């Protein structure tokens, strides 16, 4: 979808920054709806579509930049700022929506989205910092990838933002949503715990 959107955006003359703002508009509309509108099946589908379309447009801005001959530092900065705001806002909106509209058995369940916000923010910052510090040592970004495989892809699915978006089709069924969302949060915690160990070891080797 991102490739299709990138081709369409390029053909009508949109800049990468405009594509980023389209993505942000879709994503943050969905996030606001989570915090302000009572859950329903219709809302769940709308939120999922908004988040998924926002994700697709987010993957298009870099492609548009390459089609136009290369991106800019300002564009990369804007993209990272919007991504960081999106990650923390999404989980905070879940906490607000759950507090306002869910019949939670215990208020402690609100710690799940709050903890998820922390984990996703630290993970995102860690990846950005990895690129920054490796770049200072002249190491290409691809050096940490370590190859890819079907197994690695499947294991990484619970931590994929696209899977997070899909989970919101359950927003109209609070118990089911909280179960799936909590499992995704646990997967994110386990991923971060494993990742920081690897990242720290590689930083020690570089430093």
PyMOL CGO cylinders between C-alpha atoms (Angstrom):
from pymol import cmd
from pymol.cgo import CYLINDER

trace = [
    CYLINDER, 0.00, 0.00, 0.00, 2.84, 2.35, 0.81, 0.3, 1, 1, 1, 1, 1, 1,
    CYLINDER, 2.84, 2.35, 0.81, 4.33, 1.83, -2.63, 0.3, 1, 1, 1, 1, 1, 1,
    CYLINDER, 4.33, 1.83, -2.63, 0.99, 2.57, -4.31, 0.3, 1, 1, 1, 1, 1, 1,
    CYLINDER, 0.99, 2.57, -4.31, 0.51, 5.70, -2.21, 0.3, 1, 1, 1, 1, 1, 1,
    CYLINDER, 0.51, 5.70, -2.21, 4.07, 6.81, -2.94, 0.3, 1, 1, 1, 1, 1, 1,
    CYLINDER, 4.07, 6.81, -2.94, 3.51, 6.46, -6.69, 0.3, 1, 1, 1, 1, 1, 1,
    CYLINDER, 3.51, 6.46, -6.69, 0.22, 8.38, -6.46, 0.3, 1, 1, 1, 1, 1, 1,
    CYLINDER, 0.22, 8.38, -6.46, 1.76, 11.10, -4.28, 0.3, 1, 1, 1, 1, 1, 1,
    CYLINDER, 1.76, 11.10, -4.28, 4.69, 11.51, -6.65, 0.3, 1, 1, 1, 1, 1, 1,
    CYLINDER, 4.69, 11.51, -6.65, 2.44, 11.66, -9.70, 0.3, 1, 1, 1, 1, 1, 1,
    CYLINDER, 2.44, 11.66, -9.70, 0.41, 14.56, -8.28, 0.3, 1, 1, 1, 1, 1, 1,
    CYLINDER, 0.41, 14.56, -8.28, 3.47, 16.43, -7.00, 0.3, 1, 1, 1, 1, 1, 1,
    CYLINDER, 3.47, 16.43, -7.00, 3.22, 15.92, -3.24, 0.3, 1, 1, 1, 1, 1, 1,
    CYLINDER, 3.22, 15.92, -3.24, 6.40, 16.47, -1.26, 0.3, 1, 1, 1, 1, 1, 1,
    CYLINDER, 6.40, 16.47, -1.26, 7.66, 13.93, 1.31, 0.3, 1, 1, 1, 1, 1, 1,
    CYLINDER, 7.66, 13.93, 1.31, 6.73, 16.31, 4.14, 0.3, 1, 1, 1, 1, 1, 1,
    CYLINDER, 6.73, 16.31, 4.14, 3.17, 16.59, 2.81, 0.3, 1, 1, 1, 1, 1, 1,
    CYLINDER, 3.17, 16.59, 2.81, 2.96, 12.80, 2.71, 0.3, 1, 1, 1, 1, 1, 1,
    CYLINDER, 2.96, 12.80, 2.71, 4.17, 12.68, 6.33, 0.3, 1, 1, 1, 1, 1, 1,
    CYLINDER, 4.17, 12.68, 6.33, 1.47, 15.16, 7.35, 0.3, 1, 1, 1, 1, 1, 1,
    CYLINDER, 1.47, 15.16, 7.35, -1.22, 13.13, 5.58, 0.3, 1, 1, 1, 1, 1, 1,
    CYLINDER, -1.22, 13.13, 5.58, -0.05, 10.10, 7.53, 0.3, 1, 1, 1, 1, 1, 1,
    CYLINDER, -0.05, 10.10, 7.53, -0.14, 12.07, 10.78, 0.3, 1, 1, 1, 1, 1, 1,
    CYLINDER, -0.14, 12.07, 10.78, -3.63, 13.40, 10.05, 0.3, 1, 1, 1, 1, 1, 1,
    CYLINDER, -3.63, 13.40, 10.05, -5.04, 9.91, 9.54, 0.3, 1, 1, 1, 1, 1, 1,
    CYLINDER, -5.04, 9.91, 9.54, -3.20, 8.40, 12.51, 0.3, 1, 1, 1, 1, 1, 1,
    CYLINDER, -3.20, 8.40, 12.51, -4.01, 11.10, 15.03, 0.3, 1, 1, 1, 1, 1, 1,
    CYLINDER, -4.01, 11.10, 15.03, -7.67, 11.18, 13.98, 0.3, 1, 1, 1, 1, 1, 1,
    CYLINDER, -7.67, 11.18, 13.98, -7.84, 7.51, 14.91, 0.3, 1, 1, 1, 1, 1, 1,
    CYLINDER, -7.84, 7.51, 14.91, -6.02, 8.14, 18.18, 0.3, 1, 1, 1, 1, 1, 1,
    CYLINDER, -6.02, 8.14, 18.18, -8.38, 10.95, 19.18, 0.3, 1, 1, 1, 1, 1, 1,
    CYLINDER, -8.38, 10.95, 19.18, -11.40, 8.75, 18.43, 0.3, 1, 1, 1, 1, 1, 1,
    CYLINDER, -11.40, 8.75, 18.43, -10.07, 6.09, 20.81, 0.3, 1, 1, 1, 1, 1, 1,
    CYLINDER, -10.07, 6.09, 20.81, -10.00, 8.57, 23.67, 0.3, 1, 1, 1, 1, 1, 1,
    CYLINDER, -10.00, 8.57, 23.67, -13.25, 10.42, 22.97, 0.3, 1, 1, 1, 1, 1, 1,
    CYLINDER, -13.25, 10.42, 22.97, -15.87, 8.09, 21.42, 0.3, 1, 1, 1, 1, 1, 1,
    CYLINDER, -15.87, 8.09, 21.42, -17.53, 5.14, 23.19, 0.3, 1, 1, 1, 1, 1, 1,
    CYLINDER, -17.53, 5.14, 23.19, -16.38, 1.78, 21.81, 0.3, 1, 1, 1, 1, 1, 1,
    CYLINDER, -16.38, 1.78, 21.81, -18.43, 0.03, 19.14, 0.3, 1, 1, 1, 1, 1, 1,
    CYLINDER, -18.43, 0.03, 19.14, -17.81, -2.35, 16.27, 0.3, 1, 1, 1, 1, 1, 1,
    CYLINDER, -17.81, -2.35, 16.27, -18.15, 0.50, 13.76, 0.3, 1, 1, 1, 1, 1, 1,
    CYLINDER, -18.15, 0.50, 13.76, -15.66, 2.66, 15.68, 0.3, 1, 1, 1, 1, 1, 1,
    CYLINDER, -15.66, 2.66, 15.68, -13.23, -0.25, 15.90, 0.3, 1, 1, 1, 1, 1, 1,
    CYLINDER, -13.23, -0.25, 15.90, -13.23, -0.69, 12.12, 0.3, 1, 1, 1, 1, 1, 1,
    CYLINDER, -13.23, -0.69, 12.12, -12.87, 3.05, 11.52, 0.3, 1, 1, 1, 1, 1, 1,
    CYLINDER, -12.87, 3.05, 11.52, -9.96, 3.33, 13.97, 0.3, 1, 1, 1, 1, 1, 1,
    CYLINDER, -9.96, 3.33, 13.97, -8.21, 0.32, 12.43, 0.3, 1, 1, 1, 1, 1, 1,
    CYLINDER, -8.21, 0.32, 12.43, -8.60, 1.78, 8.93, 0.3, 1, 1, 1, 1, 1, 1,
    CYLINDER, -8.60, 1.78, 8.93, -7.31, 5.18, 10.01, 0.3, 1, 1, 1, 1, 1, 1,
    CYLINDER, -7.31, 5.18, 10.01, -4.29, 3.70, 11.79, 0.3, 1, 1, 1, 1, 1, 1,
    CYLINDER, -4.29, 3.70, 11.79, -3.54, 1.28, 8.94, 0.3, 1, 1, 1, 1, 1, 1,
    CYLINDER, -3.54, 1.28, 8.94, -3.86, 3.97, 6.26, 0.3, 1, 1, 1, 1, 1, 1,
    CYLINDER, -3.86, 3.97, 6.26, -1.72, 6.28, 8.36, 0.3, 1, 1, 1, 1, 1, 1,
    CYLINDER, -1.72, 6.28, 8.36, 0.89, 3.53, 8.57, 0.3, 1, 1, 1, 1, 1, 1,
    CYLINDER, 0.89, 3.53, 8.57, 0.81, 3.01, 4.81, 0.3, 1, 1, 1, 1, 1, 1,
    CYLINDER, 0.81, 3.01, 4.81, 1.25, 6.73, 4.14, 0.3, 1, 1, 1, 1, 1, 1,
    CYLINDER, 1.25, 6.73, 4.14, 4.06, 6.79, 6.70, 0.3, 1, 1, 1, 1, 1, 1,
    CYLINDER, 4.06, 6.79, 6.70, 5.91, 4.17, 4.68, 0.3, 1, 1, 1, 1, 1, 1,
    CYLINDER, 5.91, 4.17, 4.68, 5.40, 6.25, 1.52, 0.3, 1, 1, 1, 1, 1, 1,
    CYLINDER, 5.40, 6.25, 1.52, 7.20, 9.47, 2.50, 0.3, 1, 1, 1, 1, 1, 1,
    CYLINDER, 7.20, 9.47, 2.50, 10.68, 7.96, 2.22, 0.3, 1, 1, 1, 1, 1, 1,
    CYLINDER, 10.68, 7.96, 2.22, 9.81, 6.38, -1.11, 0.3, 1, 1, 1, 1, 1, 1,
    CYLINDER, 9.81, 6.38, -1.11, 8.58, 9.73, -2.42, 0.3, 1, 1, 1, 1, 1, 1,
    CYLINDER, 8.58, 9.73, -2.42, 11.82, 11.32, -1.26, 0.3, 1, 1, 1, 1, 1, 1,
    CYLINDER, 11.82, 11.32, -1.26, 13.85, 8.76, -3.20, 0.3, 1, 1, 1, 1, 1, 1,
    CYLINDER, 13.85, 8.76, -3.20, 11.70, 9.25, -6.30, 0.3, 1, 1, 1, 1, 1, 1,
    CYLINDER, 11.70, 9.25, -6.30, 12.40, 12.98, -6.08, 0.3, 1, 1, 1, 1, 1, 1,
    CYLINDER, 12.40, 12.98, -6.08, 16.14, 12.37, -5.88, 0.3, 1, 1, 1, 1, 1, 1,
    CYLINDER, 16.14, 12.37, -5.88, 16.71, 12.13, -2.13, 0.3, 1, 1, 1, 1, 1, 1,
    CYLINDER, 16.71, 12.13, -2.13, 15.29, 13.35, 1.15, 0.3, 1, 1, 1, 1, 1, 1,
    CYLINDER, 15.29, 13.35, 1.15, 16.35, 16.14, 3.49, 0.3, 1, 1, 1, 1, 1, 1,
    CYLINDER, 16.35, 16.14, 3.49, 17.46, 16.28, 7.09, 0.3, 1, 1, 1, 1, 1, 1,
    CYLINDER, 17.46, 16.28, 7.09, 14.39, 18.36, 7.90, 0.3, 1, 1, 1, 1, 1, 1,
    CYLINDER, 14.39, 18.36, 7.90, 12.16, 15.71, 6.35, 0.3, 1, 1, 1, 1, 1, 1,
    CYLINDER, 12.16, 15.71, 6.35, 13.82, 12.91, 8.28, 0.3, 1, 1, 1, 1, 1, 1,
    CYLINDER, 13.82, 12.91, 8.28, 13.53, 14.96, 11.47, 0.3, 1, 1, 1, 1, 1, 1,
    CYLINDER, 13.53, 14.96, 11.47, 9.81, 15.56, 10.87, 0.3, 1, 1, 1, 1, 1, 1,
    CYLINDER, 9.81, 15.56, 10.87, 9.21, 11.88, 10.17, 0.3, 1, 1, 1, 1, 1, 1,
    CYLINDER, 9.21, 11.88, 10.17, 10.89, 10.81, 13.42, 0.3, 1, 1, 1, 1, 1, 1,
    CYLINDER, 10.89, 10.81, 13.42, 9.08, 13.47, 15.46, 0.3, 1, 1, 1, 1, 1, 1,
    CYLINDER, 9.08, 13.47, 15.46, 5.71, 12.33, 14.13, 0.3, 1, 1, 1, 1, 1, 1,
    CYLINDER, 5.71, 12.33, 14.13, 6.57, 8.67, 14.69, 0.3, 1, 1, 1, 1, 1, 1,
    CYLINDER, 6.57, 8.67, 14.69, 7.60, 9.27, 18.29, 0.3, 1, 1, 1, 1, 1, 1,
    CYLINDER, 7.60, 9.27, 18.29, 4.45, 11.29, 18.98, 0.3, 1, 1, 1, 1, 1, 1,
    CYLINDER, 4.45, 11.29, 18.98, 2.32, 8.57, 17.38, 0.3, 1, 1, 1, 1, 1, 1,
    CYLINDER, 2.32, 8.57, 17.38, 3.82, 5.74, 19.43, 0.3, 1, 1, 1, 1, 1, 1,
    CYLINDER, 3.82, 5.74, 19.43, 3.31, 7.31, 22.82, 0.3, 1, 1, 1, 1, 1, 1,
    CYLINDER, 3.31, 7.31, 22.82, -0.05, 8.93, 21.97, 0.3, 1, 1, 1, 1, 1, 1,
    CYLINDER, -0.05, 8.93, 21.97, -1.59, 5.68, 20.77, 0.3, 1, 1, 1, 1, 1, 1,
    CYLINDER, -1.59, 5.68, 20.77, -1.05, 3.91, 24.10, 0.3, 1, 1, 1, 1, 1, 1,
    CYLINDER, -1.05, 3.91, 24.10, -2.04, 6.95, 26.14, 0.3, 1, 1, 1, 1, 1, 1,
    CYLINDER, -2.04, 6.95, 26.14, -5.29, 7.09, 24.13, 0.3, 1, 1, 1, 1, 1, 1,
    CYLINDER, -5.29, 7.09, 24.13, -5.89, 3.43, 24.97, 0.3, 1, 1, 1, 1, 1, 1,
    CYLINDER, -5.89, 3.43, 24.97, -5.44, 4.25, 28.65, 0.3, 1, 1, 1, 1, 1, 1,
    CYLINDER, -5.44, 4.25, 28.65, -7.87, 7.19, 28.41, 0.3, 1, 1, 1, 1, 1, 1,
    CYLINDER, -7.87, 7.19, 28.41, -10.44, 5.24, 26.42, 0.3, 1, 1, 1, 1, 1, 1,
    CYLINDER, -10.44, 5.24, 26.42, -10.22, 2.25, 28.75, 0.3, 1, 1, 1, 1, 1, 1,
    CYLINDER, -10.22, 2.25, 28.75, -10.60, 4.50, 31.80, 0.3, 1, 1, 1, 1, 1, 1,
    CYLINDER, -10.60, 4.50, 31.80, -13.62, 6.30, 30.34, 0.3, 1, 1, 1, 1, 1, 1,
    CYLINDER, -13.62, 6.30, 30.34, -15.49, 3.50, 28.61, 0.3, 1, 1, 1, 1, 1, 1,
    CYLINDER, -15.49, 3.50, 28.61, -14.31, 0.03, 29.68, 0.3, 1, 1, 1, 1, 1, 1,
    CYLINDER, -14.31, 0.03, 29.68, -15.75, -1.80, 32.67, 0.3, 1, 1, 1, 1, 1, 1,
    CYLINDER, -15.75, -1.80, 32.67, -12.37, -2.88, 33.96, 0.3, 1, 1, 1, 1, 1, 1,
    CYLINDER, -12.37, -2.88, 33.96, -12.30, -5.32, 36.90, 0.3, 1, 1, 1, 1, 1, 1,
    CYLINDER, -12.30, -5.32, 36.90, -9.43, -3.36, 38.43, 0.3, 1, 1, 1, 1, 1, 1,
    CYLINDER, -9.43, -3.36, 38.43, -7.85, 0.02, 37.73, 0.3, 1, 1, 1, 1, 1, 1,
    CYLINDER, -7.85, 0.02, 37.73, -4.48, -1.72, 37.64, 0.3, 1, 1, 1, 1, 1, 1,
    CYLINDER, -4.48, -1.72, 37.64, -5.32, -2.77, 34.06, 0.3, 1, 1, 1, 1, 1, 1,
    CYLINDER, -5.32, -2.77, 34.06, -4.59, 0.85, 33.09, 0.3, 1, 1, 1, 1, 1, 1,
    CYLINDER, -4.59, 0.85, 33.09, -0.94, 0.13, 33.81, 0.3, 1, 1, 1, 1, 1, 1,
    CYLINDER, -0.94, 0.13, 33.81, -0.84, -2.05, 30.68, 0.3, 1, 1, 1, 1, 1, 1,
    CYLINDER, -0.84, -2.05, 30.68, -1.18, 0.79, 28.15, 0.3, 1, 1, 1, 1, 1, 1,
    CYLINDER, -1.18, 0.79, 28.15, 0.95, 3.10, 30.28, 0.3, 1, 1, 1, 1, 1, 1,
    CYLINDER, 0.95, 3.10, 30.28, 3.70, 0.49, 30.42, 0.3, 1, 1, 1, 1, 1, 1,
    CYLINDER, 3.70, 0.49, 30.42, 3.27, -0.19, 26.71, 0.3, 1, 1, 1, 1, 1, 1,
    CYLINDER, 3.27, -0.19, 26.71, 3.83, 3.52, 26.06, 0.3, 1, 1, 1, 1, 1, 1,
    CYLINDER, 3.83, 3.52, 26.06, 7.12, 3.39, 27.95, 0.3, 1, 1, 1, 1, 1, 1,
    CYLINDER, 7.12, 3.39, 27.95, 8.32, 0.23, 26.21, 0.3, 1, 1, 1, 1, 1, 1,
    CYLINDER, 8.32, 0.23, 26.21, 7.44, 1.41, 22.70, 0.3, 1, 1, 1, 1, 1, 1,
    CYLINDER, 7.44, 1.41, 22.70, 9.07, 4.79, 23.30, 0.3, 1, 1, 1, 1, 1, 1,
    CYLINDER, 9.07, 4.79, 23.30, 12.30, 3.26, 24.63, 0.3, 1, 1, 1, 1, 1, 1,
    CYLINDER, 12.30, 3.26, 24.63, 12.39, 0.77, 21.76, 0.3, 1, 1, 1, 1, 1, 1,
    CYLINDER, 12.39, 0.77, 21.76, 11.94, 3.48, 19.14, 0.3, 1, 1, 1, 1, 1, 1,
    CYLINDER, 11.94, 3.48, 19.14, 14.55, 5.73, 20.74, 0.3, 1, 1, 1, 1, 1, 1,
    CYLINDER, 14.55, 5.73, 20.74, 16.95, 2.81, 21.01, 0.3, 1, 1, 1, 1, 1, 1,
    CYLINDER, 16.95, 2.81, 21.01, 16.68, 2.07, 17.30, 0.3, 1, 1, 1, 1, 1, 1,
    CYLINDER, 16.68, 2.07, 17.30, 17.16, 5.74, 16.39, 0.3, 1, 1, 1, 1, 1, 1,
    CYLINDER, 17.16, 5.74, 16.39, 20.13, 6.02, 18.77, 0.3, 1, 1, 1, 1, 1, 1,
    CYLINDER, 20.13, 6.02, 18.77, 21.68, 2.87, 17.31, 0.3, 1, 1, 1, 1, 1, 1,
    CYLINDER, 21.68, 2.87, 17.31, 21.64, 4.41, 13.84, 0.3, 1, 1, 1, 1, 1, 1,
    CYLINDER, 21.64, 4.41, 13.84, 23.02, 7.71, 15.14, 0.3, 1, 1, 1, 1, 1, 1,
    CYLINDER, 23.02, 7.71, 15.14, 25.92, 6.17, 17.08, 0.3, 1, 1, 1, 1, 1, 1,
    CYLINDER, 25.92, 6.17, 17.08, 26.80, 3.67, 14.36, 0.3, 1, 1, 1, 1, 1, 1,
    CYLINDER, 26.80, 3.67, 14.36, 26.82, 6.51, 11.86, 0.3, 1, 1, 1, 1, 1, 1,
    CYLINDER, 26.82, 6.51, 11.86, 29.32, 8.38, 14.02, 0.3, 1, 1, 1, 1, 1, 1,
    CYLINDER, 29.32, 8.38, 14.02, 31.61, 5.34, 13.73, 0.3, 1, 1, 1, 1, 1, 1,
    CYLINDER, 31.61, 5.34, 13.73, 31.06, 5.08, 10.00, 0.3, 1, 1, 1, 1, 1, 1,
    CYLINDER, 31.06, 5.08, 10.00, 29.08, 1.83, 10.27, 0.3, 1, 1, 1, 1, 1, 1,
    CYLINDER, 29.08, 1.83, 10.27, 26.24, 1.50, 7.74, 0.3, 1, 1, 1, 1, 1, 1,
    CYLINDER, 26.24, 1.50, 7.74, 22.72, 1.08, 9.12, 0.3, 1, 1, 1, 1, 1, 1,
    CYLINDER, 22.72, 1.08, 9.12, 22.31, -2.26, 7.40, 0.3, 1, 1, 1, 1, 1, 1,
    CYLINDER, 22.31, -2.26, 7.40, 25.16, -3.71, 9.45, 0.3, 1, 1, 1, 1, 1, 1,
    CYLINDER, 25.16, -3.71, 9.45, 22.90, -4.57, 12.37, 0.3, 1, 1, 1, 1, 1, 1,
    CYLINDER, 22.90, -4.57, 12.37, 20.17, -6.23, 10.38, 0.3, 1, 1, 1, 1, 1, 1,
    CYLINDER, 20.17, -6.23, 10.38, 21.80, -9.64, 10.55, 0.3, 1, 1, 1, 1, 1, 1,
    CYLINDER, 21.80, -9.64, 10.55, 19.81, -10.97, 7.62, 0.3, 1, 1, 1, 1, 1, 1,
    CYLINDER, 19.81, -10.97, 7.62, 16.16, -11.92, 7.52, 0.3, 1, 1, 1, 1, 1, 1,
    CYLINDER, 16.16, -11.92, 7.52, 14.15, -15.10, 7.38, 0.3, 1, 1, 1, 1, 1, 1,
    CYLINDER, 14.15, -15.10, 7.38, 10.57, -16.29, 7.58, 0.3, 1, 1, 1, 1, 1, 1,
    CYLINDER, 10.57, -16.29, 7.58, 11.18, -17.40, 11.16, 0.3, 1, 1, 1, 1, 1, 1,
    CYLINDER, 11.18, -17.40, 11.16, 12.54, -14.02, 12.22, 0.3, 1, 1, 1, 1, 1, 1,
    CYLINDER, 12.54, -14.02, 12.22, 9.63, -12.29, 10.53, 0.3, 1, 1, 1, 1, 1, 1,
    CYLINDER, 9.63, -12.29, 10.53, 7.04, -14.47, 12.27, 0.3, 1, 1, 1, 1, 1, 1,
    CYLINDER, 7.04, -14.47, 12.27, 8.72, -14.02, 15.67, 0.3, 1, 1, 1, 1, 1, 1,
    CYLINDER, 8.72, -14.02, 15.67, 8.70, -10.27, 15.14, 0.3, 1, 1, 1, 1, 1, 1,
    CYLINDER, 8.70, -10.27, 15.14, 5.02, -10.03, 14.24, 0.3, 1, 1, 1, 1, 1, 1,
    CYLINDER, 5.02, -10.03, 14.24, 3.77, -9.28, 17.81, 0.3, 1, 1, 1, 1, 1, 1,
    CYLINDER, 3.77, -9.28, 17.81, 6.06, -6.22, 17.90, 0.3, 1, 1, 1, 1, 1, 1,
    CYLINDER, 6.06, -6.22, 17.90, 5.02, -4.93, 14.46, 0.3, 1, 1, 1, 1, 1, 1,
    CYLINDER, 5.02, -4.93, 14.46, 3.04, -1.69, 14.40, 0.3, 1, 1, 1, 1, 1, 1,
    CYLINDER, 3.04, -1.69, 14.40, 0.79, -3.09, 11.66, 0.3, 1, 1, 1, 1, 1, 1,
    CYLINDER, 0.79, -3.09, 11.66, -0.26, -5.91, 14.00, 0.3, 1, 1, 1, 1, 1, 1,
    CYLINDER, -0.26, -5.91, 14.00, -0.93, -3.35, 16.73, 0.3, 1, 1, 1, 1, 1, 1,
    CYLINDER, -0.93, -3.35, 16.73, -3.22, -1.51, 14.29, 0.3, 1, 1, 1, 1, 1, 1,
    CYLINDER, -3.22, -1.51, 14.29, -5.08, -4.71, 13.50, 0.3, 1, 1, 1, 1, 1, 1,
    CYLINDER, -5.08, -4.71, 13.50, -5.71, -5.38, 17.19, 0.3, 1, 1, 1, 1, 1, 1,
    CYLINDER, -5.71, -5.38, 17.19, -8.01, -2.36, 17.28, 0.3, 1, 1, 1, 1, 1, 1,
    CYLINDER, -8.01, -2.36, 17.28, -10.70, -4.21, 15.31, 0.3, 1, 1, 1, 1, 1, 1,
    CYLINDER, -10.70, -4.21, 15.31, -11.45, -5.67, 18.78, 0.3, 1, 1, 1, 1, 1, 1,
    CYLINDER, -11.45, -5.67, 18.78, -11.89, -2.25, 20.40, 0.3, 1, 1, 1, 1, 1, 1,
    CYLINDER, -11.89, -2.25, 20.40, -15.67, -2.76, 20.46, 0.3, 1, 1, 1, 1, 1, 1,
    CYLINDER, -15.67, -2.76, 20.46, -15.24, -5.88, 22.62, 0.3, 1, 1, 1, 1, 1, 1,
    CYLINDER, -15.24, -5.88, 22.62, -13.26, -4.57, 25.61, 0.3, 1, 1, 1, 1, 1, 1,
    CYLINDER, -13.26, -4.57, 25.61, -12.43, -7.93, 27.21, 0.3, 1, 1, 1, 1, 1, 1,
    CYLINDER, -12.43, -7.93, 27.21, -11.11, -9.40, 23.98, 0.3, 1, 1, 1, 1, 1, 1,
    CYLINDER, -11.11, -9.40, 23.98, -9.20, -6.23, 23.17, 0.3, 1, 1, 1, 1, 1, 1,
    CYLINDER, -9.20, -6.23, 23.17, -7.54, -6.03, 26.58, 0.3, 1, 1, 1, 1, 1, 1,
    CYLINDER, -7.54, -6.03, 26.58, -6.48, -9.68, 26.35, 0.3, 1, 1, 1, 1, 1, 1,
    CYLINDER, -6.48, -9.68, 26.35, -4.90, -9.31, 22.90, 0.3, 1, 1, 1, 1, 1, 1,
    CYLINDER, -4.90, -9.31, 22.90, -3.44, -5.88, 23.73, 0.3, 1, 1, 1, 1, 1, 1,
    CYLINDER, -3.44, -5.88, 23.73, -1.90, -7.19, 26.96, 0.3, 1, 1, 1, 1, 1, 1,
    CYLINDER, -1.90, -7.19, 26.96, -0.28, -10.09, 25.08, 0.3, 1, 1, 1, 1, 1, 1,
    CYLINDER, -0.28, -10.09, 25.08, 1.14, -7.62, 22.56, 0.3, 1, 1, 1, 1, 1, 1,
    CYLINDER, 1.14, -7.62, 22.56, 2.46, -5.50, 25.43, 0.3, 1, 1, 1, 1, 1, 1,
    CYLINDER, 2.46, -5.50, 25.43, 4.13, -8.56, 26.96, 0.3, 1, 1, 1, 1, 1, 1,
    CYLINDER, 4.13, -8.56, 26.96, 5.71, -9.40, 23.60, 0.3, 1, 1, 1, 1, 1, 1,
    CYLINDER, 5.71, -9.40, 23.60, 7.01, -5.83, 23.34, 0.3, 1, 1, 1, 1, 1, 1,
    CYLINDER, 7.01, -5.83, 23.34, 8.57, -6.09, 26.80, 0.3, 1, 1, 1, 1, 1, 1,
    CYLINDER, 8.57, -6.09, 26.80, 10.29, -9.39, 25.93, 0.3, 1, 1, 1, 1, 1, 1,
    CYLINDER, 10.29, -9.39, 25.93, 11.51, -8.00, 22.61, 0.3, 1, 1, 1, 1, 1, 1,
    CYLINDER, 11.51, -8.00, 22.61, 12.97, -4.90, 24.27, 0.3, 1, 1, 1, 1, 1, 1,
    CYLINDER, 12.97, -4.90, 24.27, 14.66, -6.98, 26.96, 0.3, 1, 1, 1, 1, 1, 1,
    CYLINDER, 14.66, -6.98, 26.96, 16.35, -9.11, 24.31, 0.3, 1, 1, 1, 1, 1, 1,
    CYLINDER, 16.35, -9.11, 24.31, 17.12, -6.16, 22.03, 0.3, 1, 1, 1, 1, 1, 1,
    CYLINDER, 17.12, -6.16, 22.03, 18.84, -3.96, 24.61, 0.3, 1, 1, 1, 1, 1, 1,
    CYLINDER, 18.84, -3.96, 24.61, 21.17, -6.85, 25.47, 0.3, 1, 1, 1, 1, 1, 1,
    CYLINDER, 21.17, -6.85, 25.47, 22.20, -7.22, 21.83, 0.3, 1, 1, 1, 1, 1, 1,
    CYLINDER, 22.20, -7.22, 21.83, 22.37, -3.47, 21.24, 0.3, 1, 1, 1, 1, 1, 1,
    CYLINDER, 22.37, -3.47, 21.24, 24.56, -2.88, 24.29, 0.3, 1, 1, 1, 1, 1, 1,
    CYLINDER, 24.56, -2.88, 24.29, 26.95, -5.66, 23.29, 0.3, 1, 1, 1, 1, 1, 1,
    CYLINDER, 26.95, -5.66, 23.29, 27.30, -4.22, 19.79, 0.3, 1, 1, 1, 1, 1, 1,
    CYLINDER, 27.30, -4.22, 19.79, 27.84, -0.71, 21.14, 0.3, 1, 1, 1, 1, 1, 1,
    CYLINDER, 27.84, -0.71, 21.14, 30.62, -2.02, 23.39, 0.3, 1, 1, 1, 1, 1, 1,
    CYLINDER, 30.62, -2.02, 23.39, 32.24, -3.66, 20.37, 0.3, 1, 1, 1, 1, 1, 1,
    CYLINDER, 32.24, -3.66, 20.37, 32.08, -0.42, 18.40, 0.3, 1, 1, 1, 1, 1, 1,
    CYLINDER, 32.08, -0.42, 18.40, 33.27, 1.75, 21.26, 0.3, 1, 1, 1, 1, 1, 1,
]
cmd.load_cgo(trace, "trace")
